[in-house]
Amino acid sequence: QVQLMESGGGLAQAGGSLRLSCTASGRTYNLYTMGWFRQAPGKEREFVASIWWGGGMTNYADSVKDRFTISRDIPKTTVYLQMGNLKPEDTALYHCNANGPTASWGQGTQVTVSS
């Protein structure tokens, strides 16, 4: 089992930036991917971005692919989400995800973007 701890959420103005961090602990030797999902009130959970732990290949939702960048620090077992040109529709609770033999989820960090 992998434990995840997110940080970096907060309040930003439209056009601003935030950087989210997620650190994994526990059985990290079998990590396949890590990534981010988000959920706004009244909406279903939405995929944001993911990165393959070994090779570094990335995937993005169309809504963020030109604005967000996901990266990882292997020695720190940490994944980052650099969010730029934020929009009000980016407002959501962002959850970190790790996939190995099973899936793990963080508790979430709130991102709020004002216009």
HUUR-V602415 format. One record per residue. N is the residue number from 1. RES is the residue in one small letter. PHI is phi in whole degrees, 0 to 359 (NA if undefined). Layout:
n	res	phi
N	RES	PHI
N	RES	PHI
This chain:
n	res	phi
1	q	NA
2	v	248
3	q	255
4	l	235
5	m	229
6	e	262
7	s	203
8	g	106
9	g	291
10	g	165
11	l	255
12	a	221
13	q	276
14	a	306
15	g	89
16	g	275
17	s	218
18	l	216
19	r	234
20	l	266
21	s	234
22	c	219
23	t	252
24	a	259
25	s	222
26	g	96
27	r	276
28	t	276
29	y	287
30	n	249
31	l	293
32	y	259
33	t	220
34	m	226
35	g	189
36	w	227
37	f	237
38	r	219
39	q	216
40	a	264
41	p	304
42	g	78
43	k	237
44	e	284
45	r	299
46	e	237
47	f	292
48	v	246
49	a	197
50	s	212
51	i	219
52	w	282
53	w	297
54	g	283
55	g	264
56	g	85
57	m	296
58	t	242
59	n	224
60	y	224
61	a	293
62	d	303
63	s	290
64	v	235
65	k	296
66	d	267
67	r	235
68	f	252
69	t	226
70	i	258
71	s	211
72	r	219
73	d	242
74	i	296
75	p	301
76	k	271
77	t	44
78	t	232
79	v	244
80	y	239
81	l	231
82	q	274
83	m	250
84	g	238
85	n	47
86	l	296
87	k	238
88	p	305
89	e	290
90	d	281
91	t	298
92	a	183
93	l	271
94	y	263
95	h	249
96	c	278
97	n	228
98	a	229
99	n	243
100	g	223
101	p	302
102	t	227
103	a	264
104	s	236
105	w	226
106	g	278
107	q	283
108	g	107
109	t	227
110	q	277
111	v	242
112	t	234
113	v	241
114	s	259
115	s	265
